[in-house]
């Protein structure tokens, strides 16, 4: 967060384009890590029944930010320096999390810091009104820590493990597909007809029902096949965008449908990132996926520029990539209602627990939300 804040503020006083480009690059490298780490901590602090709810809550707040950004941009009428400051100065509010957001006990266990993990578990249990016994919690943490050998969170650990490498590739392919649709539509929102501020706001608002629908379906029908279906819907929608006349409002309808589908797939992909990788490599794997998709995604502005000559070029590429991603993500193991893998062996076993053509049993949708008694660690319940 600090890196992002410093470079974003410095960018507003840049003397030329080259300095802006350099500082923008540095700023962009910080944002994914900050977002991923916050999400991973939140997911690791709740039980498996509520991981999807946490993901959905994160995403809905993102929609609120997009709509506010469109409104602020309309008020400032294109003054990019003031807009940059208005968008980045609220980062200062995140520093308050230092005093009330605990470290993930799962992460602490993988680092052998059992005493710190114990303190976090005890604190969470007390906040949820669960009486605990320290000796039971300590024994449970020690057992979990010894069950898996600690792995150094390095990229090469992912690359040398075949099943994890395959998940990085398939997850990265899916992430690349939704990022291409996401960024491509936002880069082209001025050419979709109507008011550009309204277009941007609509492209943000459509994410809200997409997140809600994706959460509802993935909690009932599973992650893997629903992700593939949404990516396929996005690929089909991409075909119809260039059919509409340039600058026509009719181009907005298939664009919104593509954004809806890609957003739904985005939610599920983020959920899978937290569930298919082990705790000691979860943030590292998510960052590697973002790097993989980000590097390839740098061609998006050039594709959109080529669309000035022929609109079928960018949207045809986006559609083909989404179609390929729909096939790729179908090879990701199903993780609905399964415990988060704490070690590499547990993560590898996910492949053995689900066959390719399998479909999870229809799960009754739970309306419960994380409450005061939501903490799911067995040690806490045994000690109560």
N, C-alpha and C positions, 0 to 999 in steps of 0.2 A: 504494500500500500504506500509506503514512504517513497519508494522508487517511482511509482506511478505518479504520485502527487508532485514530486520535485520536477520530473521531466515534463509533465503536462503544464505546470505553471511556467517553467523555463521556455516552453515552446511559444507561449504567447508573446514573449519579448525577443523572439529570434530576428536577426537582422536580414536573413535571406532564406530562400527555399531550402538550401542544402542543410542549414542548421535545423530547420523545421523537420526535414525528413529524418535526420539523425536522431533528434530528440523524440520524434514520433515513433521511430523504431524501438528505442529504448523503453518508451512508455508502453508500447504494445507487448513487449516481452514480459512485463511485470503483471499486467492485468490477468492473464489466464491462471498464473500460479496463485494469485490472491483469491480469485473466485473458486478455483478447484479446492484449495486448502480449506476455505470456509465451508464449502459443501461437504467435503470428506469428514471434517470434524463433526458436523451436524448429523451426518448419516451414522457415524460410528457411536454416537451417544444415545441412539434410540434402538428399540427392538425391531426385528425384521418385519413385524406387522405394519410399522409406520414409516419405513424408509421411503416408500413411494409418496406418502403424504408430505414428508419433509422436502423431497425433490420438487413436488408440485408447488409448495409454498414458496420455495426459492424462485421458481420460474414465474409465478404470478407477480411477485414483487418486481421482477425484471420488466414485465409488461407495464406496470405502473410507472417505472422509470422511463420507458420509451414514450409513453403518452405525455408525461411531464416534459420530456425533452422537446417533443414537437411543439408543445404550447410555449415553452420558453423561447425556442427558436423563432416562433411566430411573433412573440413580443419584441424580440431583439432585431427582427427583420434582417437576418443574415450577417450581423456583426459577429464574426467568428471569434474574435478575441474575448469579447464579453461572454459568448456562448461557451467557450472553452473553460473560462473561469467558473461560470455558473455550474458546469457539469462536473468539475473536478474538485472544487473546494469542499463540497459535502463529504469528501473522503475523510476529512478531519474527524467526523463523527464516529468513524470506525475505531478510532483509538480508544474509545470508552470500553470496547470489548475486552481489553486487557484485564480489566478489573472484575469481570463477571463471567467470562467464557472459559471453562476449564479445558485443559489439554485432554486429548482422547486417551482413555485408559487402554484401549487396544494398542495404540501406537506406543505408549509407554511400556507396555508389556513386551512388545517386540524388541525394545531397546534394553531390556533387562532392568528397567527402572521401576521395580515392583513396589517400593515404598511410596513413590509418588503416585503410581496407579492406585494403590490402596487408599491413599488420602482422597483422590478424586472420586472413587467409588463410594467411600463412606460419606463424602459431602453430598453426592447426588442422592444417595439413599435417604439421608436425613431430610433433604429438601422435599422428597417424595413421601415423607412420613413413614418410612420403613425402618424399624429397629434392626440393627445389625450387630453381628459379632465379628470383631476384627480377626480373630484366629481363623474363622471359616473363610473370610474373604482372602486373607493372606495365603491360606492353603490352596484355595482355588486359583488364585493368580499364579502361584508357584507351579501348580500342575500344568496350567495352560502354557506358561513360559517354557517349561521343559518339554512339552509335547512337540514343539516345533523348534528346530534350530534357527537361531536368529540369522537373518540374511542382510547383507549390506545393501541399502537401497540404491543400487547403481543400475544404470541402463543396461550394462552388459549382462546382468542377471536375468533380465527379461529376454534378451536376445539369445541366450544360450539354452533357454527352456522352451522346447518346441511348442507346447500347448499355449504358453503365455505369449510367445512370439506370434502365433497364429491369431490370438485374440487382439493383440496390438494392431495387426494388419487389418483384420476385419472391422474392428471398432474404429480404427483410423480411417478406413475407406468410407464407413457410414458417416463418420463425423465430417469428412471432407465433402460428402454429398450434400449434407444439410447446410454446411457453411457456404457452399457455392450458391445454393438457392437463396439462403438468407442474405448473404452479402450482395449477390447479384441483383436481387429485387430491390434492395435498399439503394444500390448504386443507380438503379434505373427508375427509381420512383418518380423522378421529374418527367419521364417520358410516358407515363401511364395515363395521361389525361387528368383533367380536373385540377384542383389546387395542390401544389406539391406538399404543403404542410398537412393538408387533410389526408393525402395519400400516405405520408409517413405515419401519421397517427393511426390510420386504418390498418396499415401493415403491422403496427404494434398491437392494436386492439384485437385483431384476429388471433393473436397468440393465446389470449385468455381462454376462449372456448377450446382451442387446440390442446392446451395443457390439461384442462379439466377432462376432456374426452380421452386423451392419452392416458391419464392417470386411472380413469375408470376402467378402460379396456385392459391395460397392462396388469391391473390388480385382479382382474377376473380371468383373462385369457392368456396371461403370460407376457413376457418381454420379447422373446425371440421372433415369433411369427408376426406379432403386431408391429414390430419395428420394420420387418420386411414389407408388410402390407402398406404402411404409411409411406415408405420410400418409393414403392411402386406407384402409389397415388400421386406422389410428387413428380415422378418421371412423366406420367401421363399428362398432368396439368401443365408441365413445361412445354409440351408440344403445342398447346392451344394459345400460349401467350403471343407468339409472333403472327398468329393467324389474324388477330384483330388489327385494324388499320393503325398505323403509327400515330401516337398522340390521342387515340380514341379512348373514351372511358370504358369501352368494352374490354380493353386489355386488362383492366383492373380486376375483373371477376376471376379469370384463370390465375392471375397473379396471387390473389387472396387465397384461392384454393391450394395453390402450390405452397404458399407460406404456411397455411394451416397444416398441410401434410408434413412438410419439413419440420415445423415446430413440434408436432406430435412425435416425430421420429427423434428429434433432438432431446426431448425429455426422456425417452426410453434409453437412448444411447448413454446419456449421463447416468441413468440408473444402473445400466449394465457396467459402466466403468467402475462403479463402487462395489459391484457384486461379483465380478468375475476375476478380480485380481486380489492377491493376498494383502493383508493389512500392512506388512512391512514394505510393500512395493506399490500400494494403491495410488498414492499421490504421484510417485515417479512414473507409473504407467499412464496415468491420466495426462501428465505433462508431455510424455513422449507422443501420445496420440495427438495432442494439440500441435506439437511441433511438426509431426508428419503431415497433418492436414493443413497447417498454416503455411508451410513451405510450398506445397503444391498449389494451395489456394492463392498464392501471389499472382497467378496468371489471370485471376478474375477481372481486374480492371482492364486488362488488355483484351480479354474476350468481349467485355461490354463495349469497348471502343470499336472493336471489329463489327459489333452489332449495328453501328451507324451505317455501314455499307450493306450488311445482310443480317437481319435480326435472327435468322435461323442458326447462325454460327454459335452465339453464346447459349441460347436456350436449347439447341440441339445437343451441345456438349453437356450442359447441366442435366438434361433428360437422360442421356446415355450413362453418365456417371451415377445418377440415382438408380437407374435400372441395374447397373452392375453392383452397386452397394446393397440393393435389396437382396440380391443373390448371396453376396458375401456375408451379410449379417445373419443369414439363416443358419450359418455354421457356428454361431455363438451358442454356448450351452444355456439352457433355460435355468433361471435362478429364482423363479417365483416362490416365495415363502421358504427360501433356503437360508441357512445361517451364512453370515459373511465368513469367507475363508480367512483364517488368521495366518496360515503358512502356505508355502508353495505346494506341499503335498495335498492339502485340503483343496486348494485351487485346481490342481490337476484332476482331482477326483470328480469335479463337476462334469467333465466330459464323459465319465463312465456312468453317470447317473441319468443321462438323457440321450435318447436316440434321435437321429436326424428327423425322422418323420413323426416323432412323438408330439403330442399336444397335451399341455397340463390339464388336469381335471378342472372342470368349471368351478371356480372359487366364488363362494358367496361374498358379495361386496360388503366390507365392514365400514360402518359409518363412524366408528370410534376414531378419536384423534388422540395424539399424545397428551396425556393428562398428568395428574399429580402422582399416579401410581404406575407409570409406564416403564420404569427401568427394568430391564429384562435379564439381568445377570443372575445366574442360578445361585451364586454365593450369597447374594443379598436375600433371596427368597428363603434359602435354607437357614440363614441366620436370623430370620424374623421370628 
